[in-house]
Amino acid sequence: MSIFRQTMRHRDQRRSPRFDVEYLAQLDFGDNTPPVSCIIGDLSARGARLTIGNRQDVPDEFVLVLRRHCRVVRRSDGQIGVEFV
């Protein structure tokens, strides 16, 4: 079972498929302040929808930090396959 559920929007004009998720992540502003928690609501190869609460001070650019605990399920030729635990 995948954590991603593809969103089927009838009039969606996006270039890449979007998947509904509910995943906790953090925003790193790169200015030595503590990271800000957020929830990823949907995700695609080109972007995401984030819920950040009532914050108004999010800069125009930042790093989205995803943290997932992983288990290696395959090792081959300098690559590994993982599953999320």
Backbone as XML, in Angstrom:
<?xml version="1.0"?>
<chain id="A" units="angstrom">
  <residue number="1" name="MET">
    <atom name="N" x="0.839" y="-1.190" z="0.000"/>
    <atom name="CA" x="0.000" y="0.000" z="0.000"/>
    <atom name="C" x="0.876" y="1.242" z="0.000"/>
  </residue>
  <residue number="2" name="SER">
    <atom name="N" x="0.586" y="2.190" z="-0.800"/>
    <atom name="CA" x="1.376" y="3.396" z="-0.944"/>
    <atom name="C" x="0.860" y="4.495" z="-0.020"/>
  </residue>
  <residue number="3" name="ILE">
    <atom name="N" x="1.775" y="5.374" z="0.414"/>
    <atom name="CA" x="1.333" y="6.526" z="1.200"/>
    <atom name="C" x="0.753" y="7.604" z="0.295"/>
  </residue>
  <residue number="4" name="PHE">
    <atom name="N" x="0.936" y="7.448" z="-1.007"/>
    <atom name="CA" x="0.446" y="8.417" z="-1.954"/>
    <atom name="C" x="-0.882" y="7.958" z="-2.536"/>
  </residue>
  <residue number="5" name="ARG">
    <atom name="N" x="-1.830" y="8.853" z="-2.590"/>
    <atom name="CA" x="-3.117" y="8.586" z="-3.230"/>
    <atom name="C" x="-3.270" y="9.617" z="-4.338"/>
  </residue>
  <residue number="6" name="GLN">
    <atom name="N" x="-3.266" y="9.159" z="-5.571"/>
    <atom name="CA" x="-3.346" y="10.100" z="-6.676"/>
    <atom name="C" x="-4.663" y="10.846" z="-6.649"/>
  </residue>
  <residue number="7" name="THR">
    <atom name="N" x="-4.568" y="12.153" z="-6.736"/>
    <atom name="CA" x="-5.738" y="13.015" z="-6.756"/>
    <atom name="C" x="-6.229" y="13.142" z="-8.189"/>
  </residue>
  <residue number="8" name="MET">
    <atom name="N" x="-7.468" y="12.820" z="-8.383"/>
    <atom name="CA" x="-8.056" y="12.939" z="-9.709"/>
    <atom name="C" x="-8.926" y="14.195" z="-9.721"/>
  </residue>
  <residue number="9" name="ARG">
    <atom name="N" x="-8.431" y="15.234" z="-10.313"/>
    <atom name="CA" x="-9.173" y="16.477" z="-10.440"/>
    <atom name="C" x="-9.599" y="16.618" z="-11.891"/>
  </residue>
  <residue number="10" name="HIS">
    <atom name="N" x="-10.862" y="16.785" z="-12.092"/>
    <atom name="CA" x="-11.411" y="16.783" z="-13.446"/>
    <atom name="C" x="-10.803" y="17.871" z="-14.329"/>
  </residue>
  <residue number="11" name="ARG">
    <atom name="N" x="-10.675" y="19.061" z="-13.810"/>
    <atom name="CA" x="-10.186" y="20.171" z="-14.611"/>
    <atom name="C" x="-8.765" y="20.549" z="-14.256"/>
  </residue>
  <residue number="12" name="ASP">
    <atom name="N" x="-8.001" y="19.620" z="-13.712"/>
    <atom name="CA" x="-6.632" y="19.883" z="-13.272"/>
    <atom name="C" x="-5.714" y="20.027" z="-14.486"/>
  </residue>
  <residue number="13" name="GLN">
    <atom name="N" x="-5.025" y="21.136" z="-14.595"/>
    <atom name="CA" x="-4.148" y="21.397" z="-15.726"/>
    <atom name="C" x="-2.669" y="21.277" z="-15.349"/>
  </residue>
  <residue number="14" name="ARG">
    <atom name="N" x="-2.348" y="20.667" z="-14.223"/>
    <atom name="CA" x="-0.954" y="20.531" z="-13.805"/>
    <atom name="C" x="-0.201" y="19.619" z="-14.758"/>
  </residue>
  <residue number="15" name="ARG">
    <atom name="N" x="1.133" y="19.817" z="-14.828"/>
    <atom name="CA" x="1.967" y="19.040" z="-15.737"/>
    <atom name="C" x="2.325" y="17.670" z="-15.195"/>
  </residue>
  <residue number="16" name="SER">
    <atom name="N" x="2.281" y="17.483" z="-13.880"/>
    <atom name="CA" x="2.612" y="16.185" z="-13.299"/>
    <atom name="C" x="1.521" y="15.776" z="-12.314"/>
  </residue>
  <residue number="17" name="PRO">
    <atom name="N" x="1.314" y="14.469" z="-12.148"/>
    <atom name="CA" x="0.246" y="14.014" z="-11.245"/>
    <atom name="C" x="0.491" y="14.465" z="-9.814"/>
  </residue>
  <residue number="18" name="ARG">
    <atom name="N" x="-0.589" y="14.744" z="-9.127"/>
    <atom name="CA" x="-0.531" y="15.180" z="-7.738"/>
    <atom name="C" x="-1.090" y="14.062" z="-6.878"/>
  </residue>
  <residue number="19" name="PHE">
    <atom name="N" x="-0.450" y="13.825" z="-5.728"/>
    <atom name="CA" x="-0.846" y="12.764" z="-4.818"/>
    <atom name="C" x="-1.236" y="13.357" z="-3.475"/>
  </residue>
  <residue number="20" name="ASP">
    <atom name="N" x="-2.387" y="12.952" z="-2.950"/>
    <atom name="CA" x="-2.802" y="13.363" z="-1.615"/>
    <atom name="C" x="-1.934" y="12.633" z="-0.596"/>
  </residue>
  <residue number="21" name="VAL">
    <atom name="N" x="-1.375" y="13.369" z="0.346"/>
    <atom name="CA" x="-0.596" y="12.788" z="1.443"/>
    <atom name="C" x="-0.942" y="13.552" z="2.708"/>
  </residue>
  <residue number="22" name="GLU">
    <atom name="N" x="-0.620" y="13.002" z="3.813"/>
    <atom name="CA" x="-0.651" y="13.719" z="5.094"/>
    <atom name="C" x="0.644" y="13.368" z="5.772"/>
  </residue>
  <residue number="23" name="TYR">
    <atom name="N" x="1.636" y="14.239" z="5.585"/>
    <atom name="CA" x="2.968" y="13.915" z="6.054"/>
    <atom name="C" x="3.574" y="15.123" z="6.765"/>
  </residue>
  <residue number="24" name="LEU">
    <atom name="N" x="4.129" y="14.896" z="7.918"/>
    <atom name="CA" x="4.779" y="15.950" z="8.688"/>
    <atom name="C" x="6.152" y="16.238" z="8.101"/>
  </residue>
  <residue number="25" name="ALA">
    <atom name="N" x="6.461" y="17.493" z="7.928"/>
    <atom name="CA" x="7.761" y="17.922" z="7.413"/>
    <atom name="C" x="8.165" y="19.196" z="8.139"/>
  </residue>
  <residue number="26" name="GLN">
    <atom name="N" x="9.289" y="19.757" z="7.752"/>
    <atom name="CA" x="9.745" y="21.001" z="8.350"/>
    <atom name="C" x="10.251" y="21.946" z="7.277"/>
  </residue>
  <residue number="27" name="LEU">
    <atom name="N" x="10.128" y="23.239" z="7.564"/>
    <atom name="CA" x="10.667" y="24.281" z="6.705"/>
    <atom name="C" x="11.951" y="24.785" z="7.343"/>
  </residue>
  <residue number="28" name="ASP">
    <atom name="N" x="13.043" y="24.765" z="6.590"/>
    <atom name="CA" x="14.315" y="25.298" z="7.056"/>
    <atom name="C" x="14.567" y="26.581" z="6.281"/>
  </residue>
  <residue number="29" name="PHE">
    <atom name="N" x="14.539" y="27.703" z="6.987"/>
    <atom name="CA" x="14.675" y="29.007" z="6.343"/>
    <atom name="C" x="16.119" y="29.352" z="6.026"/>
  </residue>
  <residue number="30" name="GLY">
    <atom name="N" x="17.089" y="28.584" z="6.542"/>
    <atom name="CA" x="18.492" y="28.821" z="6.237"/>
    <atom name="C" x="19.098" y="30.009" z="6.951"/>
  </residue>
  <residue number="31" name="ASP">
    <atom name="N" x="18.461" y="30.444" z="8.040"/>
    <atom name="CA" x="18.965" y="31.625" z="8.754"/>
    <atom name="C" x="19.291" y="31.307" z="10.214"/>
  </residue>
  <residue number="32" name="ASN">
    <atom name="N" x="19.565" y="30.042" z="10.494"/>
    <atom name="CA" x="19.917" y="29.568" z="11.840"/>
    <atom name="C" x="18.782" y="29.661" z="12.855"/>
  </residue>
  <residue number="33" name="THR">
    <atom name="N" x="17.542" y="29.891" z="12.399"/>
    <atom name="CA" x="16.397" y="29.817" z="13.299"/>
    <atom name="C" x="15.920" y="28.366" z="13.328"/>
  </residue>
  <residue number="34" name="PRO">
    <atom name="N" x="15.217" y="27.959" z="14.388"/>
    <atom name="CA" x="14.723" y="26.577" z="14.434"/>
    <atom name="C" x="13.775" y="26.298" z="13.270"/>
  </residue>
  <residue number="35" name="PRO">
    <atom name="N" x="13.762" y="25.061" z="12.769"/>
    <atom name="CA" x="12.838" y="24.718" z="11.682"/>
    <atom name="C" x="11.387" y="24.876" z="12.116"/>
  </residue>
  <residue number="36" name="VAL">
    <atom name="N" x="10.517" y="25.125" z="11.152"/>
    <atom name="CA" x="9.092" y="25.303" z="11.391"/>
    <atom name="C" x="8.370" y="24.056" z="10.883"/>
  </residue>
  <residue number="37" name="SER">
    <atom name="N" x="7.514" y="23.479" z="11.704"/>
    <atom name="CA" x="6.765" y="22.287" z="11.301"/>
    <atom name="C" x="5.653" y="22.650" z="10.331"/>
  </residue>
  <residue number="38" name="CYS">
    <atom name="N" x="5.363" y="21.715" z="9.439"/>
    <atom name="CA" x="4.262" y="21.886" z="8.496"/>
    <atom name="C" x="3.701" y="20.503" z="8.179"/>
  </residue>
  <residue number="39" name="ILE">
    <atom name="N" x="2.572" y="20.477" z="7.493"/>
    <atom name="CA" x="1.989" y="19.231" z="7.011"/>
    <atom name="C" x="1.885" y="19.330" z="5.495"/>
  </residue>
  <residue number="40" name="ILE">
    <atom name="N" x="2.426" y="18.327" z="4.813"/>
    <atom name="CA" x="2.301" y="18.262" z="3.358"/>
    <atom name="C" x="0.921" y="17.682" z="3.059"/>
  </residue>
  <residue number="41" name="GLY">
    <atom name="N" x="0.105" y="18.407" z="2.326"/>
    <atom name="CA" x="-1.254" y="17.975" z="2.019"/>
    <atom name="C" x="-1.367" y="17.277" z="0.684"/>
  </residue>
  <residue number="42" name="ASP">
    <atom name="N" x="-0.598" y="17.731" z="-0.309"/>
    <atom name="CA" x="-0.481" y="16.986" z="-1.553"/>
    <atom name="C" x="0.891" y="17.267" z="-2.143"/>
  </residue>
  <residue number="43" name="LEU">
    <atom name="N" x="1.303" y="16.368" z="-3.046"/>
    <atom name="CA" x="2.685" y="16.363" z="-3.507"/>
    <atom name="C" x="2.728" y="15.919" z="-4.959"/>
  </residue>
  <residue number="44" name="SER">
    <atom name="N" x="3.584" y="16.563" z="-5.745"/>
    <atom name="CA" x="3.819" y="16.147" z="-7.124"/>
    <atom name="C" x="5.316" y="16.270" z="-7.388"/>
  </residue>
  <residue number="45" name="ALA">
    <atom name="N" x="5.726" y="15.930" z="-8.585"/>
    <atom name="CA" x="7.134" y="16.061" z="-8.944"/>
    <atom name="C" x="7.567" y="17.519" z="-8.991"/>
  </residue>
  <residue number="46" name="ARG">
    <atom name="N" x="6.619" y="18.421" z="-9.136"/>
    <atom name="CA" x="6.950" y="19.838" z="-9.301"/>
    <atom name="C" x="6.604" y="20.726" z="-8.119"/>
  </residue>
  <residue number="47" name="GLY">
    <atom name="N" x="5.839" y="20.215" z="-7.141"/>
    <atom name="CA" x="5.458" y="21.080" z="-6.038"/>
    <atom name="C" x="4.630" y="20.365" z="-4.997"/>
  </residue>
  <residue number="48" name="ALA">
    <atom name="N" x="4.179" y="21.132" z="-4.026"/>
    <atom name="CA" x="3.408" y="20.567" z="-2.917"/>
    <atom name="C" x="2.506" y="21.639" z="-2.332"/>
  </residue>
  <residue number="49" name="ARG">
    <atom name="N" x="1.490" y="21.180" z="-1.586"/>
    <atom name="CA" x="0.642" y="22.095" z="-0.806"/>
    <atom name="C" x="0.983" y="21.862" z="0.655"/>
  </residue>
  <residue number="50" name="LEU">
    <atom name="N" x="1.370" y="22.925" z="1.351"/>
    <atom name="CA" x="1.792" y="22.838" z="2.743"/>
    <atom name="C" x="0.831" y="23.593" z="3.635"/>
  </residue>
  <residue number="51" name="THR">
    <atom name="N" x="0.518" y="23.014" z="4.788"/>
    <atom name="CA" x="-0.256" y="23.713" z="5.807"/>
    <atom name="C" x="0.733" y="24.190" z="6.855"/>
  </residue>
  <residue number="52" name="ILE">
    <atom name="N" x="0.749" y="25.503" z="7.098"/>
    <atom name="CA" x="1.739" y="26.086" z="8.005"/>
    <atom name="C" x="1.100" y="26.847" z="9.157"/>
  </residue>
  <residue number="53" name="GLY">
    <atom name="N" x="-0.192" y="26.744" z="9.320"/>
    <atom name="CA" x="-0.862" y="27.456" z="10.399"/>
    <atom name="C" x="-0.968" y="28.936" z="10.087"/>
  </residue>
  <residue number="54" name="ASN">
    <atom name="N" x="-0.867" y="29.752" z="11.098"/>
    <atom name="CA" x="-1.049" y="31.198" z="10.945"/>
    <atom name="C" x="0.246" y="31.951" z="10.702"/>
  </residue>
  <residue number="55" name="ARG">
    <atom name="N" x="1.282" y="31.283" z="10.280"/>
    <atom name="CA" x="2.573" y="31.957" z="10.049"/>
    <atom name="C" x="2.476" y="32.887" z="8.849"/>
  </residue>
  <residue number="56" name="GLN">
    <atom name="N" x="2.929" y="34.097" z="9.024"/>
    <atom name="CA" x="2.957" y="35.069" z="7.937"/>
    <atom name="C" x="4.382" y="35.395" z="7.515"/>
  </residue>
  <residue number="57" name="ASP">
    <atom name="N" x="5.384" y="34.845" z="8.256"/>
    <atom name="CA" x="6.769" y="35.246" z="8.043"/>
    <atom name="C" x="7.585" y="34.218" z="7.259"/>
  </residue>
  <residue number="58" name="VAL">
    <atom name="N" x="6.936" y="33.443" z="6.406"/>
    <atom name="CA" x="7.654" y="32.459" z="5.603"/>
    <atom name="C" x="8.333" y="33.185" z="4.442"/>
  </residue>
  <residue number="59" name="PRO">
    <atom name="N" x="9.653" y="33.000" z="4.286"/>
    <atom name="CA" x="10.339" y="33.675" z="3.170"/>
    <atom name="C" x="9.922" y="33.081" z="1.826"/>
  </residue>
  <residue number="60" name="ASP">
    <atom name="N" x="10.270" y="33.769" z="0.750"/>
    <atom name="CA" x="9.905" y="33.321" z="-0.589"/>
    <atom name="C" x="10.592" y="32.013" z="-0.984"/>
  </residue>
  <residue number="61" name="GLU">
    <atom name="N" x="11.761" y="31.720" z="-0.414"/>
    <atom name="CA" x="12.462" y="30.471" z="-0.692"/>
    <atom name="C" x="12.955" y="29.859" z="0.612"/>
  </residue>
  <residue number="62" name="PHE">
    <atom name="N" x="12.877" y="28.527" z="0.691"/>
    <atom name="CA" x="13.310" y="27.789" z="1.874"/>
    <atom name="C" x="13.526" y="26.343" z="1.478"/>
  </residue>
  <residue number="63" name="VAL">
    <atom name="N" x="14.060" y="25.536" z="2.396"/>
    <atom name="CA" x="14.262" y="24.108" z="2.164"/>
    <atom name="C" x="13.159" y="23.342" z="2.882"/>
  </residue>
  <residue number="64" name="LEU">
    <atom name="N" x="12.488" y="22.450" z="2.154"/>
    <atom name="CA" x="11.478" y="21.577" z="2.739"/>
    <atom name="C" x="12.182" y="20.296" z="3.166"/>
  </residue>
  <residue number="65" name="VAL">
    <atom name="N" x="12.144" y="20.004" z="4.457"/>
    <atom name="CA" x="12.868" y="18.858" z="5.008"/>
    <atom name="C" x="11.883" y="17.733" z="5.301"/>
  </residue>
  <residue number="66" name="LEU">
    <atom name="N" x="12.065" y="16.616" z="4.619"/>
    <atom name="CA" x="11.247" y="15.427" z="4.848"/>
    <atom name="C" x="12.062" y="14.448" z="5.685"/>
  </residue>
  <residue number="67" name="ARG">
    <atom name="N" x="11.467" y="13.912" z="6.702"/>
    <atom name="CA" x="12.160" y="12.948" z="7.547"/>
    <atom name="C" x="11.352" y="11.667" z="7.572"/>
  </residue>
  <residue number="68" name="ARG">
    <atom name="N" x="11.935" y="10.606" z="7.076"/>
    <atom name="CA" x="11.274" y="9.307" z="7.069"/>
    <atom name="C" x="12.243" y="8.263" z="7.592"/>
  </residue>
  <residue number="69" name="HIS">
    <atom name="N" x="11.777" y="7.406" z="8.460"/>
    <atom name="CA" x="12.562" y="6.273" z="8.931"/>
    <atom name="C" x="12.486" y="5.212" z="7.846"/>
  </residue>
  <residue number="70" name="CYS">
    <atom name="N" x="13.650" y="4.702" z="7.408"/>
    <atom name="CA" x="13.700" y="3.779" z="6.282"/>
    <atom name="C" x="14.409" y="2.479" z="6.644"/>
  </residue>
  <residue number="71" name="ARG">
    <atom name="N" x="14.033" y="1.429" z="5.952"/>
    <atom name="CA" x="14.690" y="0.124" z="6.063"/>
    <atom name="C" x="15.166" y="-0.262" z="4.669"/>
  </residue>
  <residue number="72" name="VAL">
    <atom name="N" x="16.442" y="-0.685" z="4.558"/>
    <atom name="CA" x="16.997" y="-1.108" z="3.279"/>
    <atom name="C" x="16.381" y="-2.443" z="2.890"/>
  </residue>
  <residue number="73" name="VAL">
    <atom name="N" x="15.870" y="-2.521" z="1.669"/>
    <atom name="CA" x="15.275" y="-3.765" z="1.166"/>
    <atom name="C" x="16.044" y="-4.316" z="-0.039"/>
  </residue>
  <residue number="74" name="ARG">
    <atom name="N" x="16.951" y="-3.508" z="-0.620"/>
    <atom name="CA" x="17.730" y="-3.958" z="-1.762"/>
    <atom name="C" x="19.023" y="-3.166" z="-1.826"/>
  </residue>
  <residue number="75" name="ARG">
    <atom name="N" x="20.119" y="-3.852" z="-2.138"/>
    <atom name="CA" x="21.414" y="-3.201" z="-2.343"/>
    <atom name="C" x="21.989" y="-3.719" z="-3.651"/>
  </residue>
  <residue number="76" name="SER">
    <atom name="N" x="22.391" y="-2.812" z="-4.542"/>
    <atom name="CA" x="22.919" y="-3.244" z="-5.827"/>
    <atom name="C" x="23.626" y="-2.093" z="-6.535"/>
  </residue>
  <residue number="77" name="ASP">
    <atom name="N" x="24.839" y="-2.331" z="-6.957"/>
    <atom name="CA" x="25.588" y="-1.387" z="-7.799"/>
    <atom name="C" x="25.580" y="0.045" z="-7.287"/>
  </residue>
  <residue number="78" name="GLY">
    <atom name="N" x="25.872" y="0.240" z="-6.021"/>
    <atom name="CA" x="25.941" y="1.581" z="-5.458"/>
    <atom name="C" x="24.608" y="2.234" z="-5.197"/>
  </residue>
  <residue number="79" name="GLN">
    <atom name="N" x="23.529" y="1.481" z="-5.320"/>
    <atom name="CA" x="22.205" y="2.016" z="-5.034"/>
    <atom name="C" x="21.536" y="1.159" z="-3.983"/>
  </residue>
  <residue number="80" name="ILE">
    <atom name="N" x="20.595" y="1.750" z="-3.275"/>
    <atom name="CA" x="19.795" y="0.983" z="-2.315"/>
    <atom name="C" x="18.319" y="1.266" z="-2.564"/>
  </residue>
  <residue number="81" name="GLY">
    <atom name="N" x="17.505" y="0.271" z="-2.318"/>
    <atom name="CA" x="16.055" y="0.444" z="-2.317"/>
    <atom name="C" x="15.615" y="0.422" z="-0.872"/>
  </residue>
  <residue number="82" name="VAL">
    <atom name="N" x="14.687" y="1.300" z="-0.513"/>
    <atom name="CA" x="14.232" y="1.367" z="0.868"/>
    <atom name="C" x="12.720" y="1.305" z="0.919"/>
  </residue>
  <residue number="83" name="GLU">
    <atom name="N" x="12.231" y="0.889" z="2.057"/>
    <atom name="CA" x="10.804" y="0.997" z="2.347"/>
    <atom name="C" x="10.672" y="1.888" z="3.561"/>
  </residue>
  <residue number="84" name="PHE">
    <atom name="N" x="9.596" y="2.654" z="3.609"/>
    <atom name="CA" x="9.338" y="3.501" z="4.760"/>
    <atom name="C" x="8.781" y="2.641" z="5.886"/>
  </residue>
  <residue number="85" name="VAL">
    <atom name="N" x="9.299" y="2.847" z="7.085"/>
    <atom name="CA" x="8.835" y="2.077" z="8.247"/>
    <atom name="C" x="8.039" y="2.959" z="9.164"/>
  </residue>
</chain>
